[in-house]
Amino acid sequence: VLDPEQNNSFRDHYLEVPYDLSKVLFITTANSAETIPQPLLDRMEIVRLSGYTEAEKLEIATRHLLPGQLKQNALSKTQLTITRKGMSSLISWYTKEAGVRQLERELAHVCRRAAILIMEQDEPKVRVTPENLEDLIGKKKFRFDLAEDRDQVGVATGLAWTYVGGDTLTIEVNVMPGSGKLELTGQLGDVMKESARAAITYIRSKAADLKINDDFASSKDIHIHVPAGAIPKDGPSAGITLATAVASALSGRAVRHNVAMTGEITLRGRVMPIGGLKEKVIAASRAGIDTILVPIENKRDIDEIPESVMKKVKIHYVEDMSEVLGHALVQL
């Protein structure tokens, strides 16, 4: 159907009627291109659209979704009002998506609850705020991690991309006396496991510079864990975060709690570019992080990040792991 070399004589096997599809423009959508078979993907021109930011969702909900739900539930604007803070809380704690489909369902839930209160309890009007949102539609459905409140040894904050947006990724490392074993937990995929091994090899090659005993590879066991354990994780973009957490655990130098980072690492310590930068920076800002380390080759992607978010964070461009450690580790 999608191949212009063949679809001029497409034959439907149900109707048994041939017809020409060569002049048809097909537009398809998907939440993620990862699950599309490669032969099908080869016949498509990919247009990537990033998810809505919280500010964009707020405007869409206020201008379009709420008026539509008020009409569907026979409510007037005076009978139900949602404050901007109330709407922001609804978006943050009850939805987790790139679009607004779930947000519209939650707004419908709010409208139905308001209609019940007006009909059964003779409430003249309902005003939704962050304080009474749980009373209306129940407990919060989602949570997002906040930045650590203190510097810690062996704990670094990375940034992850998912099809519903960005998220922070805490990486924990413990070092114990042993024989050089490496333990990786947290449902890590093959690529992420390889990133961890590359990070440790880099640390071994720079042990003297980092003031780490160079025999740690044979005298210490290293355990790397990435919460939450029930969620599968993969990809190379946590490479510099893994290296930072390992370097911190072996050297005893704490990682700055207000710093998050993203980037692939090579054996020589070069920091490679990553994808999903906009979503990752937004997630860091939402978590209260004010300093972000980004591969220098991603500098071209900065203009995609909303200005309101850029005002809250400071971005350092890095091209070598030594720069990452200089920004991330507390000086002794």
Secondary structure, DSSP 8 states (H G I E B T S, - for coil): ---TTTGGGEEETTTTEEE--TT-------S-GGGS-HHHHTTS---------HHHHHHHIIIIIHHHHHHHTT--TTTEEE-HHHHHHHHHHH---SSSHHHHHHHHHHHHHHHHHHHHS--S-EEE-TTTHHHHH-S---------SS-BTTEEEEEEEETTEEEEEEEEEEEEESSS-EEEESSB-HHHHHHHHHHHHHHHHTTTTTT--TTHHHHEEEEEE-S-TTS-B--STTHHHHHHHHHHHHHT--B-TTEEE--EE-TT-BEE--S-HHHHHHHHHHTT--EEEEEGGGGGGGGGS-HHHHTT-EEEEESBHHHHHHHHB---
